[in-house]
Amino acid sequence: MGLFSSKKKKQVVEVEEVVEEVVDTGAVTNNKRRLIVACGSGVATSQTIASKVKSMLEKDGISYPIEAVDYKSIKTELKNASIYLFIAKPDDEVLKQAEELGVHVFAGVPFLTGMGVDSIYEEIKVLTKN
């Protein structure tokens, strides 16, 4: 018998398969501590809002990962997020996925207009402190 018996090899393969399965389903995340802002391209509007939210949080002494993403990748991005700010209202399937994953969803446009931003920001601030 060599260094590894066939039984040990099988156990290692099974563990690798479980890890791959968990990663594929998004069940393993970096504690889901990430705020995402999504717009069509993930460049202009979402970047602007992401920068504004980051500045607001930093002003309040909160460091929290924030990333602008494109809407085409939202289903993948939600798996590793705790907060999602949308520009255009997401479809029902995305909202359902966010709910199932425990992702808090907020409108992002108030961060551009300034109207209604205070109440949304206060909720986000509480979530980022937990």
Order of alpha helices (4+ residues) and beta strands (2+ residues): alpha-beta-alpha-beta-alpha-beta-alpha-beta-alpha-alpha
